[in-house]
Amino acid sequence: MTTADPDIHPFRIDAPQDRLDDLRARLANTRWPELPDVRAFFRKVR
């Protein structure tokens, strides 16, 4: 950080490695929905 904000302070979090590994695996296996085709939306708006 180049300019220090007095209201922002660094912090640490202590989480067990097995919990982090589980979270990483869950996120890797998540089936995210397809993003909508925004071009079709804008064609209808005009």
Biopython code that builds the backbone (N, CA, C, O; Angstrom):
import numpy as np
from Bio.PDB.StructureBuilder import StructureBuilder

atoms = [
    (1, "MET", "N", (0.846, -1.180, 0.000)),
    (1, "MET", "CA", (0.000, 0.000, 0.000)),
    (1, "MET", "C", (0.882, 1.229, 0.000)),
    (1, "MET", "O", (1.804, 1.338, 0.808)),
    (2, "THR", "N", (0.606, 2.145, -0.893)),
    (2, "THR", "CA", (1.439, 3.336, -0.974)),
    (2, "THR", "C", (0.958, 4.418, -0.023)),
    (2, "THR", "O", (1.774, 5.105, 0.592)),
    (3, "THR", "N", (-0.340, 4.579, 0.107)),
    (3, "THR", "CA", (-0.863, 5.560, 1.050)),
    (3, "THR", "C", (-1.617, 4.799, 2.133)),
    (3, "THR", "O", (-2.559, 4.061, 1.844)),
    (4, "ALA", "N", (-1.203, 4.982, 3.368)),
    (4, "ALA", "CA", (-1.793, 4.238, 4.480)),
    (4, "ALA", "C", (-3.079, 4.918, 4.942)),
    (4, "ALA", "O", (-3.099, 6.116, 5.226)),
    (5, "ASP", "N", (-4.137, 4.139, 5.009)),
    (5, "ASP", "CA", (-5.410, 4.606, 5.540)),
    (5, "ASP", "C", (-5.446, 4.194, 7.008)),
    (5, "ASP", "O", (-5.315, 3.006, 7.305)),
    (6, "PRO", "N", (-5.619, 5.135, 7.934)),
    (6, "PRO", "CA", (-5.573, 4.771, 9.354)),
    (6, "PRO", "C", (-6.705, 3.821, 9.773)),
    (6, "PRO", "O", (-6.620, 3.212, 10.840)),
    (7, "ASP", "N", (-7.752, 3.680, 8.967)),
    (7, "ASP", "CA", (-8.863, 2.798, 9.315)),
    (7, "ASP", "C", (-8.687, 1.377, 8.792)),
    (7, "ASP", "O", (-9.492, 0.499, 9.101)),
    (8, "ILE", "N", (-7.645, 1.145, 8.004)),
    (8, "ILE", "CA", (-7.403, -0.185, 7.441)),
    (8, "ILE", "C", (-6.179, -0.780, 8.121)),
    (8, "ILE", "O", (-5.101, -0.186, 8.138)),
    (9, "HIS", "N", (-6.378, -1.979, 8.687)),
    (9, "HIS", "CA", (-5.296, -2.633, 9.413)),
    (9, "HIS", "C", (-5.108, -4.045, 8.877)),
    (9, "HIS", "O", (-6.095, -4.731, 8.613)),
    (10, "PRO", "N", (-3.867, -4.497, 8.708)),
    (10, "PRO", "CA", (-3.633, -5.878, 8.265)),
    (10, "PRO", "C", (-4.101, -6.859, 9.333)),
    (10, "PRO", "O", (-4.130, -6.533, 10.520)),
    (11, "PHE", "N", (-4.464, -8.051, 8.904)),
    (11, "PHE", "CA", (-4.877, -9.079, 9.848)),
    (11, "PHE", "C", (-4.441, -10.434, 9.333)),
    (11, "PHE", "O", (-4.127, -10.582, 8.153)),
    (12, "ARG", "N", (-4.421, -11.411, 10.199)),
    (12, "ARG", "CA", (-4.094, -12.793, 9.849)),
    (12, "ARG", "C", (-5.284, -13.655, 10.212)),
    (12, "ARG", "O", (-6.035, -13.353, 11.139)),
    (13, "ILE", "N", (-5.438, -14.723, 9.473)),
    (13, "ILE", "CA", (-6.461, -15.709, 9.780)),
    (13, "ILE", "C", (-5.767, -17.054, 9.910)),
    (13, "ILE", "O", (-4.898, -17.397, 9.108)),
    (14, "ASP", "N", (-6.149, -17.794, 10.905)),
    (14, "ASP", "CA", (-5.541, -19.102, 11.128)),
    (14, "ASP", "C", (-6.605, -20.154, 10.878)),
    (14, "ASP", "O", (-7.495, -20.359, 11.704)),
    (15, "ALA", "N", (-6.509, -20.818, 9.740)),
    (15, "ALA", "CA", (-7.458, -21.872, 9.376)),
    (15, "ALA", "C", (-6.678, -23.161, 9.172)),
    (15, "ALA", "O", (-5.593, -23.151, 8.591)),
    (16, "PRO", "N", (-7.226, -24.264, 9.648)),
    (16, "PRO", "CA", (-6.537, -25.547, 9.459)),
    (16, "PRO", "C", (-6.376, -25.874, 7.981)),
    (16, "PRO", "O", (-7.277, -25.615, 7.182)),
    (17, "GLN", "N", (-5.233, -26.439, 7.617)),
    (17, "GLN", "CA", (-4.938, -26.736, 6.217)),
    (17, "GLN", "C", (-5.956, -27.689, 5.606)),
    (17, "GLN", "O", (-6.291, -27.551, 4.430)),
    (18, "ASP", "N", (-6.460, -28.659, 6.380)),
    (18, "ASP", "CA", (-7.444, -29.588, 5.819)),
    (18, "ASP", "C", (-8.740, -28.879, 5.445)),
    (18, "ASP", "O", (-9.399, -29.275, 4.484)),
    (19, "ARG", "N", (-9.117, -27.846, 6.181)),
    (19, "ARG", "CA", (-10.321, -27.069, 5.842)),
    (19, "ARG", "C", (-10.096, -26.256, 4.569)),
    (19, "ARG", "O", (-10.990, -26.142, 3.731)),
    (20, "LEU", "N", (-8.903, -25.696, 4.432)),
    (20, "LEU", "CA", (-8.577, -24.944, 3.221)),
    (20, "LEU", "C", (-8.534, -25.859, 2.003)),
    (20, "LEU", "O", (-8.996, -25.487, 0.925)),
    (21, "ASP", "N", (-7.980, -27.053, 2.177)),
    (21, "ASP", "CA", (-7.933, -28.024, 1.086)),
    (21, "ASP", "C", (-9.340, -28.439, 0.671)),
    (21, "ASP", "O", (-9.622, -28.578, -0.519)),
    (22, "ASP", "N", (-10.231, -28.639, 1.656)),
    (22, "ASP", "CA", (-11.609, -29.003, 1.364)),
    (22, "ASP", "C", (-12.310, -27.879, 0.597)),
    (22, "ASP", "O", (-13.024, -28.138, -0.372)),
    (23, "LEU", "N", (-12.108, -26.646, 1.025)),
    (23, "LEU", "CA", (-12.705, -25.503, 0.338)),
    (23, "LEU", "C", (-12.193, -25.401, -1.087)),
    (23, "LEU", "O", (-12.969, -25.166, -2.014)),
    (24, "ARG", "N", (-10.892, -25.577, -1.267)),
    (24, "ARG", "CA", (-10.299, -25.514, -2.601)),
    (24, "ARG", "C", (-10.893, -26.593, -3.511)),
    (24, "ARG", "O", (-11.185, -26.329, -4.677)),
    (25, "ALA", "N", (-11.072, -27.796, -2.984)),
    (25, "ALA", "CA", (-11.651, -28.895, -3.764)),
    (25, "ALA", "C", (-13.109, -28.607, -4.108)),
    (25, "ALA", "O", (-13.540, -28.854, -5.235)),
    (26, "ARG", "N", (-13.864, -28.093, -3.157)),
    (26, "ARG", "CA", (-15.275, -27.768, -3.421)),
    (26, "ARG", "C", (-15.400, -26.702, -4.511)),
    (26, "ARG", "O", (-16.248, -26.808, -5.397)),
    (27, "LEU", "N", (-14.555, -25.679, -4.440)),
    (27, "LEU", "CA", (-14.599, -24.629, -5.458)),
    (27, "LEU", "C", (-14.182, -25.166, -6.822)),
    (27, "LEU", "O", (-14.759, -24.787, -7.842)),
    (28, "ALA", "N", (-13.189, -26.040, -6.847)),
    (28, "ALA", "CA", (-12.735, -26.617, -8.108)),
    (28, "ALA", "C", (-13.816, -27.494, -8.737)),
    (28, "ALA", "O", (-13.881, -27.610, -9.961)),
    (29, "ASN", "N", (-14.664, -28.112, -7.915)),
    (29, "ASN", "CA", (-15.706, -29.009, -8.415)),
    (29, "ASN", "C", (-17.065, -28.333, -8.601)),
    (29, "ASN", "O", (-18.041, -28.991, -8.959)),
    (30, "THR", "N", (-17.131, -27.030, -8.360)),
    (30, "THR", "CA", (-18.393, -26.315, -8.500)),
    (30, "THR", "C", (-18.789, -26.225, -9.966)),
    (30, "THR", "O", (-17.971, -25.898, -10.826)),
    (31, "ARG", "N", (-20.045, -26.517, -10.236)),
    (31, "ARG", "CA", (-20.576, -26.379, -11.594)),
    (31, "ARG", "C", (-21.248, -25.007, -11.687)),
    (31, "ARG", "O", (-22.406, -24.845, -11.301)),
    (32, "TRP", "N", (-20.509, -24.024, -12.202)),
    (32, "TRP", "CA", (-21.010, -22.662, -12.300)),
    (32, "TRP", "C", (-21.983, -22.558, -13.471)),
    (32, "TRP", "O", (-21.792, -23.215, -14.495)),
    (33, "PRO", "N", (-23.027, -21.735, -13.329)),
    (33, "PRO", "CA", (-23.974, -21.569, -14.445)),
    (33, "PRO", "C", (-23.314, -20.811, -15.595)),
    (33, "PRO", "O", (-22.376, -20.039, -15.396)),
    (34, "GLU", "N", (-23.822, -21.048, -16.788)),
    (34, "GLU", "CA", (-23.318, -20.313, -17.956)),
    (34, "GLU", "C", (-23.737, -18.851, -17.842)),
    (34, "GLU", "O", (-24.824, -18.545, -17.352)),
    (35, "LEU", "N", (-22.877, -17.961, -18.293)),
    (35, "LEU", "CA", (-23.210, -16.547, -18.293)),
    (35, "LEU", "C", (-24.213, -16.263, -19.405)),
    (35, "LEU", "O", (-24.155, -16.881, -20.467)),
    (36, "PRO", "N", (-25.134, -15.327, -19.164)),
    (36, "PRO", "CA", (-26.106, -15.009, -20.213)),
    (36, "PRO", "C", (-25.439, -14.300, -21.389)),
    (36, "PRO", "O", (-24.381, -13.688, -21.242)),
    (37, "ASP", "N", (-26.061, -14.390, -22.531)),
    (37, "ASP", "CA", (-25.564, -13.712, -23.726)),
    (37, "ASP", "C", (-26.055, -12.263, -23.677)),
    (37, "ASP", "O", (-27.195, -11.976, -24.042)),
    (38, "VAL", "N", (-25.196, -11.360, -23.229)),
    (38, "VAL", "CA", (-25.618, -9.965, -23.066)),
    (38, "VAL", "C", (-25.810, -9.277, -24.411)),
    (38, "VAL", "O", (-26.503, -8.262, -24.492)),
    (39, "ARG", "N", (-25.207, -9.814, -25.463)),
    (39, "ARG", "CA", (-25.401, -9.202, -26.784)),
    (39, "ARG", "C", (-26.870, -9.276, -27.186)),
    (39, "ARG", "O", (-27.398, -8.324, -27.761)),
    (40, "ALA", "N", (-27.533, -10.382, -26.893)),
    (40, "ALA", "CA", (-28.954, -10.534, -27.228)),
    (40, "ALA", "C", (-29.775, -9.503, -26.440)),
    (40, "ALA", "O", (-30.734, -8.945, -26.972)),
    (41, "PHE", "N", (-29.416, -9.252, -25.212)),
    (41, "PHE", "CA", (-30.137, -8.272, -24.409)),
    (41, "PHE", "C", (-30.034, -6.885, -25.041)),
    (41, "PHE", "O", (-31.038, -6.185, -25.175)),
    (42, "PHE", "N", (-28.829, -6.491, -25.426)),
    (42, "PHE", "CA", (-28.644, -5.149, -25.975)),
    (42, "PHE", "C", (-29.283, -5.007, -27.351)),
    (42, "PHE", "O", (-29.685, -3.904, -27.722)),
    (43, "ARG", "N", (-29.389, -6.088, -28.120)),
    (43, "ARG", "CA", (-30.085, -6.007, -29.396)),
    (43, "ARG", "C", (-31.559, -5.706, -29.178)),
    (43, "ARG", "O", (-32.164, -4.998, -29.983)),
    (44, "LYS", "N", (-32.146, -6.223, -28.116)),
    (44, "LYS", "CA", (-33.563, -5.994, -27.838)),
    (44, "LYS", "C", (-33.826, -4.630, -27.237)),
    (44, "LYS", "O", (-34.933, -4.107, -27.372)),
    (45, "VAL", "N", (-32.842, -4.035, -26.575)),
    (45, "VAL", "CA", (-33.028, -2.753, -25.920)),
    (45, "VAL", "C", (-33.074, -1.614, -26.917)),
    (45, "VAL", "O", (-33.794, -0.636, -26.716)),
    (46, "ARG", "N", (-32.317, -1.733, -27.983)),
    (46, "ARG", "CA", (-32.228, -0.621, -28.949)),
    (46, "ARG", "C", (-33.476, -0.438, -29.734)),
    (46, "ARG", "O", (-33.548, 0.454, -30.580)),
]
sb = StructureBuilder()
sb.init_structure("model")
sb.init_model(0)
sb.init_chain("A")
sb.init_seg("    ")
for serial, (resi, resn, name, xyz) in enumerate(atoms, 1):
    if name == "N":
        sb.init_residue(resn, " ", resi, " ")
    sb.init_atom(name, np.array(xyz, "f"), 0.0, 1.0, " ", f" {name:<3s}", serial, name[0])
structure = sb.get_structure()
